[in-house]
């Protein structure tokens, strides 16, 4: 009996690990494809939330130059680019993130909702 329970627990653990690794691999491949399709003129968002327009890409060095304001060009590593702004991929990622937050047990409280809703005692 005890060995059957242990076997089932290890099987479930193995399945969870398999699906987690599969999801991470899929996400990694999507990021690699997005970075491979970058071209000058694309509007992108970095992992830090900075938006800019691609000016130049040096794939050998692994860097990208972004114009964040007129005449202001900053250099980032290619891995710092998270999404291409305005693309279908960015919209799908935003929708996926929104769906995850809706599925969570605790509702997200924003400053706007907490300020407008009366407190109940």
Buried (B, 14 or more C-beta within 10 A) or exposed (E): EEEEEEEEEEEEEEEEEEEEEEEEEEEEEEBEEBBEEBEEEBBBBBEEEBEBBBBEBEEEEEBBBBBEEEEEEBEBEBEBBBBBBEBEBBEEBEEEEEEEEEEEEEEEEEEEEEEEEEEEE
